[in-house]
Amino acid sequence: MRIAFCEALTHSLLASSNCNTAAITASPRLGRQARRRRFQETAIRQIAALPYRTDGTALDAPVRILLITSRGTGRWVIPKGNIPGGLTGHAAAALEAEEEAGVAGSICPIPLGSYRYRKRRGNGASLMVDVDVFPLAVTHEWHSWKEQGERERRWFSLSEAADAVDEDDLRELIRSFAISEFRAAARRTGVFQFVADKSRVSHMFGWFQRLLPKTGNFFDMFEAHAVTIVAAADALARLFQGGSARADHIREIHEREHDADNIIREVLQTVRKTFLTPFDRGAITSLIGAMDDAIDEMNAAAGAVALYDFTGFDDDMRDMTAIIVDAARVTAEAIPLLRDVARNGARLHELTERLVRMEGHADEIHDAGLKKAFTRTGPNDTLQFIVVREVYKHLERIVDSLEDVANEIDGIVIDHA
């Protein structure tokens, strides 16, 4: 943005006959900006995977990060490398994770962020490298792998992983992956309970609190629904990886959708019975409705796979399910922050912005996948193309619904932050 502004300013100054001195003054700065652009375009770029898993299904379940040691120095790093020809960035990152760390899973095609480090080459040069980091939800961990004899691997907590790496940018990236401080802030003690604890009149205060209008346990229900979304997304990703356990994955998605139906039913009943609600009633029903649409579409996708006995999962479908897994994770981080919108507004905006970017990228993958499927099936296998399009349609609608969740959260932030 700064570069574009400088260019526009320079053109404006050059066009003005009475600003020749200012134009001459701006020209060296424009040259520096152009040189900086050329440096960024020619900088060495690598990719990396951030392997993670959660210990449990609760929203506050600990997140663990897998680190490996570098071959040269034994420092703790994440699997990274160059992008081989013919591979996309996230596919190359998944390959590095498999070879260097012996893990596989659903890798999101959208990078979480990037970091920089200096790479020392054999000729003595120390060059700056930009690394795009792709989150990898680990579903399989091999006991033996390609570089097992050259590296050590270990699971760390988020804070331990951040402290273990040397690069400052990577450290902050790991810490931002699921910040525990936001979880703690989101679950702060309610003001009534705080007064009762400090004043030592909890019994009397409990009697007084029972006289107040009911406020409902909406936040608990939102978070319980988010748990079902994350679990169903993980099961959907496992289903699209293929294998012999497809019936179990389909059944789990159906069960998670049934759990979500019970939760939304309770939310709607509570809205009708509750005098004081934390947000506008329309915002509550719209938010839980968008969340429920997401898991309904997951169930519909699993139903289509079962109905048509579909097994032709391609790379674009797997990329979309990887986006769904990461979008569900981001949603699960955002929902508890609604307990204190004023305090968490900035972080909520960051998370919803990422969800919107994911939806745009998923649309591109959806269109590319359909085009490849049409070319592959040709005019002689129209029925197969219709089935493929049906599966893609549900995957796209899942991401669209999660973007709707982001939009509903943004609306709540605007109204209450």
Buried (B, 14 or more C-beta within 10 A) or exposed (E): EEEEEBBEBBEEBBEEEEBEEBBEEBEEEBEEBEEEEEEEEEEEBBBBBBBBBBEEEEBBBEBBBBBBBBEEEEEBBBBBBEBEEEEBBBBBBBBBBBBBBBBBBBBBBBBBBBBEBEEEEEEEEEEEBBBBBBBBBBBEBEEEBEBBEEBEBBBBBBEBBBEBBEBEBBBEBBBBBBBBEBBEBBBEEEEBEEBBEEEEEEEEBEEEBEEEEEBBBBBEBBBBBBBBBBBBBBBBBBBBBEEEEBEEBBEBBBBBBEBBBEBBEBBBEBBEEBEEBBBEEEBBBBBBBBBBBBBBBBBBBBBBBBEBEBEBBBEBBBBBBBBBBBBBBBBBBBBBBBBBBEBBBEBBBEBBEBBEEBBEBBBEBBEEBBEBBBEEBEEEEEEBBEBBBBBBBBBBBBBBBBBBBBBBBBBBBEEBB
